[in-house]
Amino acid sequence: MIKGFLAFIARGNVVDLAVAVVIGAAFTGVVNALVKDLITPLVAAAFGKPNFGTLHFTIHHSVFAYGDFLNAVVSFLIVSAVIYYLVVLPIEKVLALRVRAAAAAPAVTACPECLSDIPAAAKRCKFCTAVVTPV
């Protein structure tokens, strides 16, 4: 039973997931600080109200504090936008550059006679001059 547990924990994807959770927790603090200290004051400067927590309405002596819900929605939208524009978009651009660079690299194949790398469209090996069929 212990061997199975140790094998499960030692698998790469479990360790990767644990590292991702720890990094995600640390990153959450950074994003929350960014939103609280920089983005929210900008929203307050633009719209004049940084905190909606006091907004409410009453029906039959029941108080509905919808302001806290609005705060949560606005915070969620701001955090989502910050993550999208500061993390997701830059990573997508880097990955697109990698894919473009990989596609621009000439395709090579091995010569069947001397096993040298030659261009895939070659009709003859430049090392041993064997005739090859282009790929």
Secondary structure as GFF3:
##gff-version 3
##sequence-region A 1 135
A	DSSP	alpha_helix	2	10	.	.	.	ID=ss1
A	DSSP	alpha_helix	12	34	.	.	.	ID=ss2
A	DSSP	pi_helix	35	39	.	.	.	ID=ss3
A	DSSP	alpha_helix	40	47	.	.	.	ID=ss4
A	DSSP	beta_strand	57	59	.	.	.	ID=ss5
A	DSSP	beta_strand	62	64	.	.	.	ID=ss6
A	DSSP	alpha_helix	66	83	.	.	.	ID=ss7
A	DSSP	pi_helix	84	88	.	.	.	ID=ss8
A	DSSP	alpha_helix	89	104	.	.	.	ID=ss9
A	DSSP	beta_strand	108	110	.	.	.	ID=ss10
A	DSSP	beta_strand	117	119	.	.	.	ID=ss11
###
